[in-house]
Amino acid sequence: METFLIKALQLIMSLSLLVLIHEGGHFLFARLFKTRVEKFCLFFDPWFTLFKWKPKHSETEYGIGWLPLGGYVKIAGMIDESMDTEQMKQPVKPWEFRAKPAWQRLLIMTGGVLFNFLLALFIYSMILFAWGDQYIPLQKAPLGMEFNQTAKNAGFRDGDILLKADDRPLVRLGGNMLSDIVEARQVTVLRGGQEATVYIPSEMMEQLMADSVGFAYFRYPFMIDSIGPHSPAALAGLQAGDSITQLDGHDIAYSDFKAAMLARRQEAGASHQIRLTYVRSGVTDTATVVTDSLFNIGVRTVGTASRLLPVVNVSYGFFASFPAGAKLGVETLSSYVSNMKYVFSKEGAKQLGGFGTLGSIFPNTWDWNRFWYMTAFLSIILAFMNILPIPALDGGHVLFLLYEVITRRKPSDKFMERAQMVGMALIFGLLIWANFNDVMRFFF
């Protein structure tokens, strides 16, 4: 329950900030062009509002709704979520949205998207300034990577060190790396000290989306962190800090040892005696260990790659953080846009997630670094999704405005009302589908 509350609180805080900034972008440009904003609401408020306040001499009422699906600003003379058709039947007033020239209306409509994107760049910059950047170089992982079954079917092997996708160097584990790989014709790896080529099938991304595990993880050494008293390892003379390099004469990583012991457990009559080669203070030695009945040796391991593999730490000064943050934001947007095409595939539709999925991306414990990183990522997503040319989204309004600029013909209010209704139906349908997927994943 505590984990759920921590995730929920992070999600609510993140979305609240993003909605305020997004709607603030619309609000700022509207006021800049002397367009009346009748209401500024965080979250939606059908039927009733949790809180509302209208300052003296202000044209705008501020409120907090009860339905946390977004927010809105009600701009006079505009067909939006409020569907205030009665106002549109009145004569045009000079302070209304519809009275403004097309270029001003265009800036008002893109203000939210612009502010969300700028917010993401600012957050990324401040993350780099406050915490810097840490990563494990792919080529510096001596044991290479461990791949899921889809990757192995394509030709990858455990222990491969990723070098490049086509001619693009692969530097670090992450979303951009996966995008580079699935979009490539071939990937070059270092295997057994020699370069090898893996040819990427065209349907690889769809297959990966159907997997329940990630594409690849770092293979890390089997290093003993602590040993149980009177355990098989203690009786064999092993000590904390020993790095196990071989099992019965074969090179191993920690995952190899686990797999080997599981195989022995399932094999009738398997020997409980194993020979381990280990390194202690730079000296290599061997030990014969007799496992217990479940083929355990009674040790705890150092189980995180960041403690066992070389980590690159990059620090940024205040001014240097801004171009670095902008670069990270643009790369994140590019990767997200590149992967959007998979949403329209069968597996992509299954992967759509609602608020449960959004909440799951936040950590189980409070981590400001991770919180701000995910908030910046969600800000990128919100900016991109809102600019899509779908009626009821900012991009839909922008599409009709561009039509007006090009043809010099303004769509009728009746057309705009119907387009708004169609767009809202489509958006709510997607929300229902996405959250239905969350429910199915939770129970099944």
QUIKACOR-V987134 format. One record per residue. SS is DSSP state (H for helix, E for strand, L for the rest). NEAR is the number of other ideal C-beta (glycine too) atoms within 12 Angstrom. Layout:
SS_NEAR + SS_NEAR
This chain:
L_7 + H_11 + H_16 + H_16 + H_16 + H_22 + H_29 + H_22 + H_20 + H_32 + H_29 + H_24 + H_24 + H_36 + H_31 + H_23 + H_30 + H_40 + H_38 + H_31 + H_35 + H_41 + H_42 + H_29 + H_35 + H_43 + H_34 + H_25 + H_31 + H_37 + H_25 + H_16 + L_28 + L_20 + L_35 + L_30 + E_36 + E_30 + E_35 + E_37 + E_38 + E_35 + E_28 + E_30 + L_28 + L_15 + L_9 + L_15 + L_23 + L_18 + E_16 + E_19 + E_17 + L_17 + L_11 + L_7 + L_6 + L_15 + L_25 + L_28 + E_21 + E_28 + E_26 + E_25 + L_28 + L_19 + E_23 + E_26 + E_27 + E_33 + E_38 + E_37 + E_41 + E_34 + E_41 + L_32 + L_32 + L_41 + L_37 + L_43 + L_35 + L_26 + L_23 + L_24 + H_19 + H_11 + H_25 + H_26 + L_14 + L_15 + L_11 + L_18 + L_20 + L_15 + L_21 + L_30 + H_40 + H_35 + H_23 + L_30 + L_17 + H_27 + H_17 + H_25 + H_33 + H_27 + H_29 + H_42 + H_39 + H_31 + H_37 + H_42 + H_37 + H_29 + H_32 + H_40 + H_35 + H_28 + H_34 + H_41 + H_31 + H_26 + H_38 + H_38 + H_31 + H_27 + H_34 + H_34 + H_25 + H_20 + H_24 + L_22 + E_28 + E_22 + E_26 + L_33 + E_25 + H_38 + H_26 + H_22 + L_36 + L_25 + L_31 + L_37 + E_41 + E_32 + E_34 + L_24 + H_19 + H_29 + H_33 + H_22 + H_19 + H_30 + L_22 + L_34 + L_23 + L_27 + L_28 + L_36 + E_35 + E_44 + E_32 + E_25 + E_29 + L_20 + L_13 + E_20 + E_19 + L_33 + L_24 + E_27 + L_32 + L_26 + H_25 + H_29 + H_31 + H_34 + H_30 + H_35 + H_42 + H_34 + H_24 + L_30 + L_20 + E_26 + E_41 + E_31 + E_37 + E_27 + E_23 + L_14 + L_12 + E_12 + E_17 + E_22 + E_22 + E_34 + E_20 + L_31 + L_22 + L_14 + L_18 + H_34 + H_32 + H_24 + H_25 + H_33 + H_28 + L_21 + L_23 + L_13 + L_16 + L_21 + L_33 + E_37 + E_27 + E_38 + L_34 + L_31 + L_34 + E_37 + E_32 + E_36 + E_24 + E_20 + E_26 + L_19 + L_11 + L_11 + L_24 + H_29 + H_35 + H_23 + H_20 + L_28 + L_19 + L_36 + L_23 + L_20 + L_20 + L_35 + E_34 + E_42 + E_30 + E_25 + E_33 + L_22 + L_12 + E_17 + E_22 + L_31 + L_35 + H_32 + H_27 + H_27 + H_38 + H_24 + H_21 + H_29 + H_31 + H_16 + H_15 + H_26 + H_20 + L_13 + L_13 + L_8 + L_8 + L_18 + L_18 + L_20 + E_18 + E_32 + E_22 + E_37 + E_27 + E_35 + E_23 + E_22 + L_11 + L_10 + E_11 + E_16 + E_22 + E_23 + E_31 + E_23 + E_35 + E_22 + L_29 + L_22 + L_11 + L_15 + L_27 + L_24 + L_37 + L_24 + E_38 + E_19 + E_30 + L_23 + L_22 + L_17 + H_33 + H_18 + H_16 + H_26 + L_31 + L_19 + L_21 + E_19 + E_15 + E_21 + L_16 + L_24 + L_15 + H_15 + H_12 + H_18 + H_28 + H_23 + H_19 + H_26 + H_35 + H_23 + H_21 + H_35 + H_36 + H_21 + H_27 + H_34 + H_33 + H_20 + H_26 + H_29 + H_21 + H_21 + H_28 + H_22 + H_16 + H_28 + H_27 + H_14 + L_21 + H_15 + H_21 + H_22 + H_19 + H_25 + H_28 + L_30 + L_27 + L_26 + H_29 + H_24 + H_25 + H_30 + H_30 + H_22 + L_23 + L_35 + L_21 + L_17 + L_16 + L_18 + L_18 + H_20 + H_24 + H_22 + H_28 + H_32 + H_34 + H_33 + H_37 + H_38 + H_34 + H_37 + H_40 + H_35 + H_35 + H_38 + H_37 + H_29 + H_34 + H_38 + H_29 + L_26 + L_22 + L_25 + L_29 + L_36 + L_35 + H_43 + H_26 + H_33 + H_41 + H_30 + H_26 + H_35 + H_33 + H_21 + H_21 + H_25 + H_18 + H_12 + H_12 + L_10 + L_13 + L_20 + L_24 + L_15 + H_25 + H_14 + H_20 + H_31 + H_26 + H_19 + H_28 + H_31 + H_22 + H_19 + H_31 + H_28 + H_17 + H_21 + H_27 + H_21 + H_17 + H_25 + H_25 + H_18 + H_21 + H_28 + H_23 + H_23 + H_25 + H_24 + H_17 + H_18 + H_19 + H_17 + H_9 + L_9
